[in-house]
């Protein structure tokens, strides 16, 4: 098996703990210690081979690491290119978005949106395994009794981000309750909380960009992960802003758009 050296990993753009978290969410059993030990090296190799097959067998250590970063970036909705281990313009752009998903400085963004973008790429656990980061969102949202990430968690994600930013969410796990929360808005604002109806319930997320026809939403439980998704404006049920917080000027965060994916499962 091709091995991945510590030197190769240290040259990477993604923190090794983030790589280990992603591997754990895919079923690995790693200590998230930031160290590139034998178990982490083996997990990276196996994950890349599982995605692209035997073509990866002769790849260099550096190429394997980049290929796994591409897998993470694609799963986060930030990269649409090939999983080839070659750090071309699309890969570099996606890595830049991972590190700073918007061009604006954090000081110009609502604090809950700064918190939310830090979760991009967080996945549910595989099978019966729960991702503790997702489970902790339930605690932060006021529901410590929920111990499994198989419970719909879009409202838990929004509630957790608001709580970490010092704001009060609805305290419930019913997405459409955010339609009756805060200051109701007639149109979107960057950082506002939007809801949409779906079969069997609803979905809630943060608005990170918009135009005349489309809303870009940063949310949890979007195809079992935290990602940025494009929604038609016609499906939006409500927009809201935290009560008592001054609304900002109408500005855009267009750098969010490049990695957005079409809406998938929100259950």
N, C-alpha and C positions, 0 to 999 in steps of 0.2 A: 504494500500500500504506500502511496506517496505520503510523505509526512509534511506537516506544516510547521515551520520553525517559529520560534518566538519573535525573531527579527522580522519575518514576513508579516506576522500579525500586528506588530507594533507599528508597521507602516500603513496599516489599514485605516479607513476613514470612520469605521464604526467601532464603538467601544466594545471590548470583548465581553463585558457583562451583558450588553444588549444582544450580542450574538448568542451567548449562553441562554438567555431568557427565551429567545426565539427557538433555539434547539430544544429546550425543555418543553415549550408549548407544543412541540411536534412529537413529544414522546421520549426525549432523552432524559437521563437522570443525572444532571450535572450540578456541581456546586457552583453557584453564580459568584465566583470569586475573582473574576477578571484574569485568571491565569490560564495560559494555553497548555494545559496538561494533556496527557495521552488520551483521556476520555473525550475532551473537547475536540482534539484533532480527529479522532475517529468519527465523532458525530458529524463534523463538518463534511468529511469525505463521504460518509454514508448518505447525508442529506443531499449533496450535490449529485451523487450517482443515482439516487432515487428519482431525482427530477429530470436528469438528462440522459441517464443510462450509461452504458459502457464507454461512450465517447469521452467521458471525463477521466478515464483510467490513466492516460498518459499525461494529464495536465500537471503543470508545475504547482508547487505549494502556493505561490502567489496567485496563480490563476484560480485554484480551488477556493481560496479565501474570497476573491472578488466574485466568483460565481455564487457563493453563498450569500454575500451581501446583496447581489442582484435578486436572489430569491426573496430575501427579507424585504427589499425595496418594492418588488412586485406585489408581494402579499400585503404590503401596507398601502397599495394603490398609488405609489409614487413612480413606478417604472413600468414601461410597457415593451421594452426591448427584449432581446434574446438572452437566455441564461447561457452565456458563452465564456464568462471569466475574463472578458476584455473590457477594460475601463475606458470606454469611448465617451463621446459627448453626452449621450442619454444617461449613462451610469453616473457620470460626474454631476450632471444636473440633479439627478434624483438624490444623490448623496448630499448635495447642498440643501435640498429641500428637507431631508431628514433632519439635518442639523439646525436649520432655520427655515421652517416651512413658509414663512412670509418675508417679504423684503422689508417690511416695517420693523422698527426696533420693538422689543417687548414693551418698552415704556409707552408706546403709542397704541397698544392693544389692550382690550379689556383683560383684567388679570385672570378671569376664568378661562379665557381663550388661550392665554399663555400656558396655563395648566393643561388644558385639553390637548394642545399640540404635542406636549411632552409624552402623551400616551400613544401617539400614532405608532402603529405596528403591533400593539398589544393584542394577543390572540386568546381565545378560549383554549383550555387544555384539550388534549386528544383523548377521545373515549371517556373512560371514567375518571381520568385525571383532571383536576381543577387547577386553573392558573390562579395562584394566590393574589396576584395583582387585580384580577377581575373580581374575585371574591371580596377583596378589601373595598372595592367601590361600593358594594352593598352596605358595608359598615359605615363608610363615610356618608352615604346617603340616608343613614338612619335605620338600616335593617341588618343588624349584626347577626340575626337569626338565619340569614341565608348563607349557606355554606357551599353551594355548588354553582358553577358558572353556566350550568345548563338552564338556569332560570333566566328569562328574558332580561337583559341588563342595559338597554339603551337609556332608560330613566335613571338607573343607578349611576351610569357614567356621567350624565348631566348633573345629577345631584352631587356626586363626588367632586366634580370639577368646581361647581359653585361653592361647596363647603370649603374646599382647600383655598379658595379665593376670598373666604370670609362672607359669602352670601348664603341666603337661605333658599333651599329648593322647595319642592312641594312636600317632601317627606314621604311620598308614595312611590310605588314602582309602576304606576299606570301612566304611560306616556302622555295620553291626552289630557291628564290633569294639568300639564303645563299650558294648555290652552286657556286655563282659568287663572293662571299664576302671573304675578308681577304686573307691569304696565303693558296693557295691550297695545300693539302697534298695527297700523294699517298697511305698512310696507316693511321690508326687511332693513336691518341695520347690521353691519359687521359685528359679530359677537352676540346677536340676539338669539333667543331660543325659539326654534321653529318646531311645529308638529305637523304630522301628516297622518291620515287615516290609512289603514291597510286591512286586509281580510283578517278578522279575529282580534283586532285591536288597533294600536297606533304605533307611531315611531316618533322619537324626539331627538333633536341634534342641535348643534350650534351653526349658525350661518357664518361662513367664512368668505363668501363672495356671492355676487348675483349680477344678472343682467336682465334684459327685458323678458326673457323666456325661461331662464334657468337659475336654480339655487344650488350653490355648492355647500354641502353640509358635512361638518366634521362630527362624527358620532360614533357611539359604541354599538356593538352587536350588528354591525353592518357586514354581512357575510362572516359572522363570528369573530369580528375584529374591530379595532378602532381604525377608521380610515376616512378619506374624503370621497364623497359620492355626489354625483350630479343628479338633481331631481328637477322635473318640470315644475315651473311655478304654479301650474294649474292644480297640482295635487296637494299644495300646502294648505293646511287647516288653520294655522294661527302663527303669529309672531309675537314675542313678548320680550320685555327688558326688565331686569331686576328693579323692584320698586324702591324708590329713594335714591337711585343712582342716576346721575346726570347722563342724558343720552349724548353721544358724540356727534360730531359733524358727519355728513354722509361721505365717507371715504371707502375706498376699495382695498382689498388685499389680493390683488390679481395673481400673485405668485402661487396661491393655493390651487389655481385651476389646473396647472399642467399635469399633475399626477392624479387627478380625480378619475374615478371609474363610474360606470353606469350603475344605477341602483340594483342591488341584489337582494338577498334575504335580510330582513330586519326583525327576525323573530328570536 
